[in-house]
């Protein structure tokens, strides 16, 4: 049984993530919790959901599964996913969300002590669901308790962000909450830090009437136009005005923020209304965390599809980058820490991220778009967004998909492990997560099989990106054709 993808369980609330599945997963999680407790008093599980219309019914089923499984359930209501993760420290957490998926979907994410379940823990839950386990004895069933955890989380985000940058002191920021769970979170934190915040789609609505829940340049067009129009004829903070003076905080919007439905993703929009490339945002945060670390060997964990600009800025700051498969940042953090414990060296993970999603390791082990918003805002207040971006080399980036049947993917990737290095002999090769080629001029390409669709993905970043991706795509197409001929 394969329930879990790269970010929990997701799918249609009518056919996949149904109340029946939630009941079974809840009971399986309860069994895992009780097994880990080794006979002690029932452990606690915090349960929360996003604002989706199907959330209450699925939450009721999940609560039934957990309670009939004999664990103590703390019902936290509607929360951003990072707030649920924060509440799961020292206990377990279940978040019901489909993140940026359409309103017809829902999902289940599992947490233990502030981090997502790893693959082994997910497989254990899958096995229990497949085994259709029985409930706990009737006299061990529990009654859920209501808890309020959002305020403590927001206070913690604010206190953490104050370690960085400068006071916001009236900095103007536009936030598009997308009718998602950032609405009660990000604007509140930024205002408490001193910003002047204007919100778009700032009410929670499970139909997502304002825009699609996934924040993209297209879905954020209203936010982008709003900032561009508001800043027309004025200078954003940190930019020179027409007379050469620096703009005051009351002039224009310094930048904008877009979130997804559960507030783990963040997109930054600059003062011109343009989306800042996700890898540029990742690079500027990675560089800052590396520079501020006192570790002898500071490490940034990221994914194979992340830009070489991250490596450049981290190296410049005295650190190094370690890559892990998509959706497994928490596993990458754990692996680096295990290696450090074995060698006894002063190696520390200072930041972990994949495009759009950031783990602020000094704050917690979860992906947190609200914390990103607060930290970035204070860095912008200190330096201005343009100055933060200036040292980052932003080369052209493209991604294409090559048709490939799922059953052919293993054979195709086996061929590409030799065919791609042969086609690009001057590249450094990494085959840990697909085939990644890095070139002396800092350009790179990555070829990996899609985990959800019948494609092989080809990513490339280069000043000559069209030529590089065309050459790599041709090698992939040859491999797909050759494997198809073998079968």
C-alpha positions in Angstrom: 0.0 0.0 0.0 1.4 3.4 -1.1 -0.4 6.1 0.8 2.3 8.7 1.3 3.8 10.9 -1.4 6.5 13.6 -0.9 4.3 15.6 1.4 2.0 13.3 3.3 -1.2 11.9 1.8 -3.1 14.0 -0.6 -6.0 13.6 -3.0 -9.7 13.9 -3.7 -11.8 14.1 -0.5 -14.4 12.0 -2.3 -12.3 9.2 -3.5 -8.9 9.2 -1.8 -8.6 11.2 1.4 -12.0 10.2 2.7 -13.4 10.1 6.2 -13.0 6.3 6.0 -9.2 6.7 5.3 -8.9 9.3 8.0 -10.4 6.9 10.5 -8.0 4.1 9.5 -5.0 6.4 9.5 -6.0 7.8 12.9 -6.2 4.3 14.4 -2.9 3.4 12.8 -1.2 6.5 14.2 -2.6 5.8 17.6 -1.2 2.2 17.5 2.2 3.6 16.5 2.1 6.2 19.3 1.2 3.6 21.9 3.9 1.2 20.7 6.5 3.9 21.0 5.2 4.8 24.5 6.0 1.2 25.5 3.1 0.8 27.8 3.2 4.2 29.5 0.3 6.5 29.8 -1.3 7.4 26.5 0.7 9.9 24.5 -0.7 13.2 23.2 -1.6 13.9 19.6 -2.4 17.4 18.5 -5.0 17.5 15.7 -5.5 20.5 13.4 -6.9 21.3 9.9 -6.8 24.0 7.3 -9.9 25.9 6.1 -11.1 23.5 3.5 -14.8 22.7 3.3 -14.2 19.0 3.8 -12.0 19.5 6.8 -14.6 19.2 9.6 -15.8 15.8 8.5 -12.3 14.4 7.9 -11.2 15.8 11.3 -14.1 14.1 13.0 -13.1 10.8 11.5 -9.5 11.3 12.3 -10.4 12.2 15.9 -12.5 9.0 16.1 -9.6 6.9 14.9 -7.1 8.4 17.3 -9.5 8.4 20.3 -10.6 4.8 19.7 -7.0 3.9 19.3 -6.4 5.0 22.9 -4.4 8.2 22.7 -5.1 11.6 24.1 -6.3 13.9 21.4 -5.8 17.7 21.6 -8.1 19.4 19.2 -6.5 22.6 17.9 -9.0 23.6 15.3 -7.9 25.5 12.2 -4.2 26.3 12.1 -1.4 26.9 9.6 0.6 23.8 9.2 3.8 25.3 10.8 1.7 26.2 13.8 0.6 22.6 14.1 4.2 21.4 13.8 5.2 23.9 16.5 2.5 22.4 18.7 3.7 18.9 18.1 7.0 19.5 19.9 7.4 16.8 22.6 4.4 14.9 21.2 2.7 13.9 18.0 0.7 16.0 15.5 -1.7 15.4 12.7 -2.4 18.1 10.2 -5.3 17.8 7.7 -4.4 19.8 4.7 -3.9 19.5 1.0 -1.6 22.5 1.0 -1.8 24.2 -2.4 -4.1 21.6 -4.0 -7.5 22.6 -5.3 -10.5 22.8 -2.9 -11.8 19.4 -3.9 -8.8 17.8 -2.3 -7.7 17.2 1.3 -4.6 15.6 2.9 -2.9 14.2 6.0 0.5 15.2 7.3 2.0 13.5 10.3 4.5 15.0 12.8 6.5 13.8 15.7 8.3 16.3 18.0 8.2 19.1 15.4 9.3 17.1 12.4 7.4 15.3 9.7 7.3 11.5 9.8 10.2 9.9 8.0 9.8 7.2 5.4 10.1 4.4 7.9 7.4 5.9 10.2 5.1 6.4 7.2 5.6 2.8 6.1 4.7 1.6 9.5 1.4 3.6 9.4 0.8 2.2 5.9 1.3 -1.4 7.1 -1.1 -0.8 10.0 -3.8 0.7 7.7 -3.4 -2.3 5.3 -3.7 -4.7 8.2 -7.0 -3.1 9.3 -6.2 -3.1 13.0 -8.8 -3.2 15.7 -9.5 -0.4 18.1 -8.1 -0.3 21.6 -10.1 -1.9 24.4 -13.3 0.2 25.1 -12.2 1.4 28.5 -9.0 2.9 26.9 -10.8 5.2 24.5 -10.4 8.9 25.2 -12.3 12.1 24.8 -10.7 15.0 22.9 -9.8 18.2 24.6 -9.8 21.7 22.9 -6.5 23.6 23.0 -5.5 27.0 21.7 -2.0 26.9 20.3 -1.9 29.7 17.6 -1.0 32.5 20.0 2.0 30.8 21.4 3.2 30.0 17.9 2.9 33.6 16.7 4.7 34.8 19.8 7.5 32.4 19.1 7.8 33.4 15.5 8.1 37.1 16.4 10.7 36.4 19.1 12.8 34.3 16.7 12.6 36.9 13.9 13.8 39.6 16.1 17.3 38.0 16.1 17.7 39.1 12.5 17.8 42.4 10.6 16.2 45.6 11.8 13.0 46.9 13.2 10.2 47.1 10.6 9.1 50.5 11.9 6.3 51.2 9.4 7.7 49.1 6.5 4.9 48.6 4.1 4.2 45.0 3.1 1.4 43.6 1.0 0.4 40.0 1.9 -1.8 37.8 -0.3 -3.2 35.1 2.0 -5.0 33.3 -0.8 -8.0 32.7 1.5 -5.7 30.2 3.3 -4.4 29.7 6.8 -1.8 32.5 6.6 -4.6 35.0 7.2 -4.6 34.7 11.0 -0.8 34.4 11.1 1.5 36.3 8.8 -0.2 39.7 8.9 -0.5 39.5 12.7 3.2 38.7 13.1 4.3 41.4 10.7 2.1 44.0 12.4 3.4 43.1 15.8 6.9 43.5 14.4 6.0 47.1 13.4 5.1 46.7 9.7 2.2 48.4 8.0 0.4 45.5 6.3 -2.2 45.4 3.6 -3.8 42.1 2.9 -5.4 40.6 -0.2 -7.7 37.5 0.1 -7.3 37.9 3.9 -10.3 35.8 5.0 -10.1 32.0 5.4 -12.4 30.4 2.8 -12.2 26.7 1.8 -13.5 27.4 -1.7 -10.4 29.7 -2.4 -12.5 32.3 -4.2 -9.8 34.9 -4.5 -7.2 32.8 -6.4 -5.8 29.4 -6.8 -4.2 28.2 -3.6 -0.8 27.5 -5.2 1.1 30.8 -5.3 2.5 31.3 -8.8 3.3 34.3 -11.0 -0.1 33.7 -12.6 -2.2 33.3 -9.4 -0.5 36.2 -7.8 -1.3 38.6 -10.6 -3.6 40.7 -8.4 -0.9 41.1 -5.7 1.7 41.9 -8.4 -0.5 44.5 -10.0 -1.5 46.0 -6.7 2.2 46.5 -5.7 3.2 47.8 -9.1 0.3 50.3 -9.2 0.8 51.4 -5.6 4.5 52.0 -6.2 4.1 53.9 -9.5 5.8 57.2 -9.2 7.2 56.6 -5.7 10.2 54.7 -4.5 10.0 51.6 -2.4 11.9 51.6 0.9 15.6 51.2 0.3 15.5 52.5 -3.2 16.6 56.0 -4.3 13.9 58.6 -5.0 14.0 61.0 -8.0 16.1 63.5 -6.0 18.6 60.8 -5.0 17.5 60.5 -1.4 16.6 57.2 0.2 12.9 56.5 0.3 11.2 56.6 3.7 9.2 53.8 5.1 5.9 55.5 4.2 6.7 55.8 0.5 5.9 52.6 -1.3 5.5 48.9 -0.6 8.9 47.3 0.1 7.8 43.9 -1.1 4.9 41.5 -1.2 4.2 38.0 0.1 2.1 35.2 -1.3 1.3 32.0 0.7 -0.4 28.7 -0.1 -3.4 27.2 1.6 -1.6 26.0 4.8 1.2 28.6 5.0 4.3 26.4 4.5 5.1 27.9 1.1 6.1 31.5 0.5 6.6 33.6 -2.6 8.2 37.0 -2.6 7.2 39.8 -4.9 9.5 42.8 -5.4 8.6 46.5 -5.5 8.0 46.4 -9.2 5.5 43.6 -8.9 7.8 40.9 -10.2 8.1 37.5 -8.5 11.6 37.0 -7.0 12.9 33.6 -8.2 12.4 31.0 -5.4 16.1 30.0 -5.5 17.2 33.6 -5.0 15.1 33.8 -1.9 16.6 30.4 -0.8 20.1 31.7 -1.5 19.9 34.9 0.4 18.5 33.1 3.5 21.1 30.3 3.2 23.9 32.9 3.0 22.7 34.8 6.0 22.3 31.7 8.1 25.7 30.5 7.1 27.4 33.8 7.9 25.8 34.0 11.3 26.8 30.5 12.3 29.7 29.9 14.6 30.0 26.2 13.5 33.3 25.1 12.0 31.4 23.3 9.2 28.0 25.0 8.6 25.7 23.0 6.2 22.7 24.0 4.2 20.5 21.1 3.2 18.6 21.5 -0.1 17.3 19.4 -3.0 18.7 18.3 -6.4 16.5 20.8 -8.3 17.7 23.8 -6.4 20.0 26.3 -8.1 23.8 26.5 -8.1 23.4 30.1 -7.0 22.7 28.6 -3.5 26.1 26.8 -3.6 27.9 29.9 -4.7 26.5 32.1 -1.8 26.9 29.4 0.8 30.6 28.8 -0.2 31.2 32.5 -0.2 29.9 32.6 3.4 32.1 29.7 4.5 29.7 26.8 4.4 28.7 23.9 2.1 25.6 22.5 0.6 24.2 18.9 1.0 21.4 17.7 -1.2 18.7 15.2 -0.4 15.7 13.9 -2.4 12.6 16.1 -2.9 10.3 16.1 0.1 12.9 14.7 2.5 14.6 17.8 4.0 14.0 16.4 7.5 15.7 13.2 6.5 18.7 15.2 5.2 18.9 17.2 8.4 18.9 13.9 10.4 21.6 12.4 8.2 24.0 15.3 8.6 23.5 15.3 12.3 24.1 11.5 12.5 27.3 11.9 10.5 28.4 14.7 12.8 27.7 12.6 15.9 29.7 9.8 14.4 32.8 11.8 13.4 32.6 14.2 16.4 33.2 17.3 14.3 31.6 20.7 14.7 29.2 20.2 11.7 25.8 21.8 12.0 22.8 22.2 9.7 22.1 26.0 9.7 19.2 26.0 7.2 17.3 23.6 5.1 15.1 24.4 2.1 13.7 23.5 -1.3 12.2 26.0 -3.6 9.3 27.8 -1.9 9.7 25.9 1.4 12.1 26.7 4.2 13.1 25.0 7.5 14.6 27.5 10.0 16.6 25.0 11.9 17.3 27.3 14.8 13.5 27.7 15.3 12.2 24.2 14.6 12.4 21.2 12.3 9.4 22.0 10.1 8.7 24.0 6.9 7.5 27.4 7.9 6.4 30.2 5.5 5.2 32.4 8.4 8.7 32.4 9.9 10.2 33.0 6.5 8.0 36.1 6.1 9.0 37.5 9.4 12.8 36.9 8.9 12.8 38.2 5.3 10.9 41.3 6.4 13.5 42.2 9.0 16.3 41.6 6.5 14.6 43.8 4.0 14.2 46.5 6.7 17.9 46.3 7.3 19.3 46.3 3.8 16.5 46.6 1.2 15.4 43.8 -1.1 17.6 45.0 -4.0 20.7 45.0 -1.9 20.0 41.4 -0.6 19.6 40.2 -4.2 22.5 42.1 -5.7 25.3 39.5 -5.0 23.2 36.6 -6.2 23.9 35.4 -9.8 20.4 34.9 -11.3 21.0 32.8 -14.5 18.2 31.7 -16.8 16.3 28.6 -15.5 14.1 26.2 -17.4 12.3 22.9 -16.7 10.8 20.5 -19.3 9.0 17.2 -19.1 9.8 14.2 -21.4 7.0 11.6 -21.8 8.1 8.3 -20.1 5.9 5.4 -18.9 6.2 4.7 -15.3 7.4 1.1 -15.9 10.2 2.4 -18.2 11.6 4.9 -15.7 14.1 2.5 -13.9 15.6 1.4 -17.2 15.7 4.9 -18.6 17.5 6.3 -15.5 20.0 3.4 -15.6 20.9 4.3 -19.2 21.1 8.0 -18.3 23.6 7.4 -15.5 26.2 6.7 -18.2 24.7 8.5 -21.3 24.5 11.9 -19.7 28.1 12.0 -18.5 29.2 10.7 -21.9 27.3 13.5 -23.6 28.8 16.2 -21.2 32.3 15.0 -20.4 33.4 18.3 -18.8 30.7 18.1 -16.1 30.9 16.8 -12.5 28.3 14.1 -12.0 26.1 13.3 -9.0 23.7 10.3 -9.3 22.3 10.3 -5.7 18.9 11.8 -6.7 18.6 11.4 -10.5 21.5 12.6 -12.6 22.8 16.1 -11.8 25.6 17.6 -13.9 27.5 20.7 -12.8 29.8 22.6 -15.2 32.8 24.7 -14.6 30.9 28.0 -15.3 28.4 27.1 -12.5 25.6 26.1 -14.8 23.9 22.7 -14.2 21.3 20.3 -15.3 19.3 17.7 -13.5 17.4 14.8 -14.9 15.1 12.8 -12.6 11.9 10.7 -12.9 8.7 12.3 -11.7 7.3 10.6 -8.7 3.7 11.3 -9.6 3.3 11.6 -13.4 4.6 9.6 -16.5 7.5 12.0 -17.2 11.2 12.4 -16.8 11.9 15.9 -15.7 14.8 17.9 -17.1 16.0 21.0 -15.2 18.7 23.4 -16.3 20.2 26.7 -15.3 22.7 28.4 -17.5 23.4 31.6 -19.4 22.8 29.3 -22.4 19.9 27.5 -20.9 18.0 26.8 -24.1 20.9 25.0 -25.7 21.7 23.1 -22.5 18.2 21.9 -21.9 17.8 21.0 -25.6 21.0 18.9 -25.5 20.0 17.2 -22.3 16.4 16.6 -23.5 17.7 14.9 -26.6 19.8 12.4 -24.5 16.7 11.7 -22.4 14.5 11.1 -25.4 17.1 8.7 -26.9 17.1 6.8 -23.6 13.3 6.6 -23.5 13.2 5.4 -27.1 15.9 2.8 -26.4 14.2 1.4 -23.3 10.9 1.3 -25.2 12.6 -0.7 -27.9 14.0 -3.2 -25.4 10.6 -4.0 -23.9 
